[in-house]
Amino acid sequence: MSALIRPVILCGGAGTRLWPLSRAARPKQMLALAGARSMLAETAARVADPALFAPPLVVGAADQAEAIAAELGEAATLILEPAPRNTAPAIALAALNAAPDEVLLVLPSDHVIADAAGLRAAVARARPLADDGWIVTFGMTPDRPETGYGYIRRGAPLGEGLFRAERFVEKPDRATAEAMLAEGGHDWNGGIFLMRADTLVAGLEKHAPDILAAARRAVAGQVAEGQRIVPNGEAFRASPAQSIDYALMEKAERVAVAPVAVGWSDVGGWAALYDIAARDAKGNALAGEAIAIDCAGTLIRSEGPLVAAIGVRDLVIVATDDAMLVVPRGEAQRVKDVVERLKTEGKDRWI
């Protein structure tokens, strides 16, 4: 058994809730939203210790190959998805390209983790369970009754800081989220998993055999070109598009949760970015060429033109070289409606 853990970085998201900054040609994970480096580069840096981690497998869109390679250089192997099929098929491709006994750490490429050392310590603590055939998910400590995340209810303890995952809860309504927060013992599902490759394969064989069969056919027909692997497109497109939560986590028998408090955010929209951004005394978060006069609680970000705001409260204002967004911060999730309208009207050059 390899002593090193193999990171699997999922890099296929579009991040439409961060429009107009995040676009199809330059999605969220390629942006430097919470530091000097892109979110993808920050993710790779968290698992770059060669004493703990093998070089990562990065599963991403084929049309993003050059952008991903530019961020990561030759340190990673790229598995290029011919088409988007959600996380279960993507992770299956990685597992089938790993050694069966390798322990995989599956990570989204577009999340913020302030305490990377804390995450690594939790991974080390969970490693024996993964070696023993458990799937370990890392539960993020909730600090508010969030309705946009899934939750995991802790069950019986399995060791220090480890519990059986008793139940997965889909995105709840406000009252349910408040009740779970008050009760305790519930964590946000952050989408980070630790398991052996053969554990993942066996789980899909039992609970999502059609996904595994399509992935196996895609891997059997794949072409390797240096550090890039291109699975067979026809075979992969035949796979159902399902999340790993739905396909496996909610159905598998041996799933554990490791609660962690590591300063996690999925940066799922402009309001989430505001929450983690540095702010002035009046609660304004400014980035790029931005001026705020008598403003409060407002995020202003410019990728080009000067943006000046006077006397506004609780807004999100984002400018690029060809588009501008203005929305109340409390309604920032509705940005996806703009993207849908642009699609409907055939204005793809702004998507």
N, C-alpha and C positions, 0 to 999 in steps of 0.2 A: 504494500500500500504506500502510495506517495505521501511523504510527510508534508508536502506543500499543498495548499488550497488553490484551486483553479478559479479565479474570478470569471464570471460571465456577465458582461456589461451589455444591457439591452439598450439599443440606440435607434429604435425605430419610431419614436413618437413624433408628433407634428407640433404639439404645443399651441393649438389655435387660440387658446384663451389668453395668449400673450401677443396677439396681433395688435398693432402692425409690425412689431419688432420681429416676432417669430413668423417665418414664412416657409412655404414648402421647400424653397431652395436654401434656406438658412434656418432650420428649426431650432427650437428652444435649447436643446442640448449643445448646440454650437455657439451659443451666446455667452458672453461673460456677464452674467446677471448678478452674481453675488461675490465677485472677486475679480482679480486681474486676468484669470484664465477662464476658458469656456467651462461650462458645467461638465461636459464630457471629460476634459482634461483634469478637472478637480476630482471627478469620480475615479479616474485611473490612478491619480496620485494617492488616494486613500488605500489602495491595495498594491502599492509599488514596492513594498519591502521584500527583497528577494529571499530573506530568511524565512518568510511566512507564506509568500504567495508565488505561484508560477505565473508566467506571462499570461495575460488575460485572453479570453475569447470574446470578441465583440460582435454581437449580432445586430446588423443594421441594414438599412435599405440600400439596394444595389446602386441607386442613383446618388447616394451620399458617400460612395466609396472614397473618392478623392478628398472630400472634406474630412472624413473620419481619419484617413491616413495622415493628413496634414496635422491633425491635432495630436495623434498618438505616435507618429513615426513608425519605426519597424518593431516596436516593442510588443505589439499585439497581433494576433491572428484575427482577420476579419472574415466573418461568415455573412455573406451578402444575400439577404432575402430577395427573391425575385418579385415578391408582392407582399403587402402587409397582411398578416394573419393573426395578429394579437400575440399575447405573451406565451401561451402554451406551445404552439408550434415553434416559436422562436427558441424557447428553452430546450425543446426536444432536439432541434438541430445541434445545439451546443452539447447536450448530453451524449448524442451519438457520435460526436467528433472528439469526445474526451475518452480517456481510459475508463473502463467500467468502475474501477475502485477509486477513482479520483473524487475528492470532495469538492463540490462546486459551491461557490458563493455568488448567488444571482443578485445583481444590483441594477436598478434603473440608472440611466446616465444623466438624468435631469433633476436630481434631488439635491438639496443642501443638507449637509451634516456638519454642524459646527465642531463637534467633538469626535474627530476621526479615531483618535486613540481609544476612546470609550467604545466605539463600535468594534474595533479590532479586539479589545479585551472581551467583549461579549461573544464574538465569533470564537475566540479561543476557549471560552467557557462552554460553548455549545458544541464544540467539535466532537467530544466523545459520544454524544447522542447521535450526531450525524454518522459517525463511524459505525454505530450500532444499527443503522438502518432507519433512523427517524428523519423526518423532514422538519427542520427548525425554521420558524418564521420569527423575525424580530419585531416585537410590538413597540410602537412609539408611545411614550407616556402622553396621554391627552391632557391639555390644559384648558379646554373649553368644550362645550357641547357641539362639536362640529358635525354638520349634517352632510358634508361632502366627502367624508372618508368612510371606509368600511372599518368595522371593529372586530376584535378577537376577545372572547371571554376566556379567562384563565380557568383551568380545571385543577386537578390534583398536582401537587409539586412533584417534580422529577429530579430534583437536585437544587443546588444553590442558584437562585435566580432563573430557574427553568420550570415550566409548567406544561402539563398537557393542554393542548388547545381544545377547549370544550365545545366552542361554537363560533362560527364566523357569522357576523351580522352585516348584512348589506347596508348601504348608506341609509341611516335611520331618519325619521322625522325629528323635529326639535324636541318634542316631549320625550321620545325614547332616548335620544342622546343625553338629555339632561338626567334622566333616570339612571342610565349606565354610569355617567360621571359621578353621580351622588353615591351609587352603590359601590363603586370601585371595582377592581379586578377586571377591568376592560382596557384594552390598548388599541391604538390605531393600527391598522394593517398598512405598514409602510412599503410592502412589496419587495422586501429583502429576505432571501431564503438561503439556507445552508443544507445540503444533502449530497449523498453520493450519486454519481451519475447513474449507476445501476438501480438505485432506489427510485430515482425519477422515472427511468424507463419502465421498471416494473409497475409503478403506480399508473402510468399512462396506459400500459398494456391492459390493466384491469378496468380503469375508469374512463379512459378516452382512447380506445384502440384505433379508431379511425384517424385521429390526429397522429398517433405514433406510426401507423402504417404509411401515411403520406410522408411523414418525415423520413422514415426508413427508405422509401423509394427515392426521395429527393437526395438523400445522402449517398445512396448507392449509385446515383447518376451524377454526382457532383464532380466539378473540375477544380483542381487546385492550381493556383498560379502564384508561386512564391508564398507570401503571407496572406493571400486572399483565397477564400474558398467560395465557389459559386454552386449552390445546390441546383439540382434539376428543376427548372421553372415549372414545367407542366405538372410534375408530381407534387410540388409544394403548393401550387395554386389549388389543387384538389382538396387540401386540408380544410376542415372547418376552422373558422376564425373564433377562437375562444380564449379567454383569460386563463392563466394558470390557477387562479382562485376557483373559478367555476369548474374547470376541467378536472382538477385534482385536489387542491387544498381542502375544499369543503367536503370531500368524499373520502379521503385517505384515512386509514385507521391510526397511524402513528405519526401524528403531527404535534409538535411542541411549539411553545411560544417563549421567547426570551425577552422580557420587558427591558427596554433601554431608555435612558434620557440623554440623548446625544445632540440636542439642538436640531431636530429634523424638520424639514419643510419640503413638500413636493413642489413648491413654487407653482401652484396650479393656476395662478392668474395674477392680475395686477394687485389685487388686495393682499394676496399672500406675499408678493414681493415687497409691498409697502410694510408689512408686518416685520420683515427681517432686515429692512434697510436702515441705515443710519439716518436719524432725523434731527432737525434743529429744535430749538426751544419751543417753537410753535407747532411741532409735529409735522413739518414739511420734509419730504425726501426728494432731494434734487440730484439729478445726474445729467452730465453734458452741459450744453449752453442753456442755462435756465435761470430765470430771475423770478422770485416770489416777493411781492410787496403786500403787506397786510393780508397774507394768506395763512391758513391753518389746516392741518390734517390732509395736505395735498401732496400727491406724488407727481413730479414733473420730470420727464426723461426725454432728452433730445439726442438724436443720432446725427444731427446736422444743423438745422436752422435754430436760431435763437428763439426760445419760447419765454415770453414774459406774461405773468399772471398777476392780477391786482384784485385784492378783496374777495377771493374765492375760498370756499371751505369744502373740505372732504371730497376733492375731485381726483381723478387720474387723468393726466394730460401727457400723451406720448406722441412724439413727432419723429418721423423718418424723412428721408429725402423725397418721398413721394406720397406720404399719407400721414394723417393726424387722427388721433383718437381723443375724444373728450367724453368722460362718463363719470357719474357719481361713484365714489369708491365703493359704496354699498351695493352697486349694481354692476360691478366690473365683470362678473361672470357672464353677463349678457354679450360680451365681445364676440362670443361664438355665433351670436345671431347675425353680426355683421359679416362674418366669414360665409355663413350660409346664404345671406342675401347676395354677396358677391358671386358665389357659385351659381345661384339661380339666374342672375342677370348676365352671366357669361363674362364677368370681369376678372378673369383668371390672373391677369398680370399683377393684381394687387393681393393675391392669395399666397 
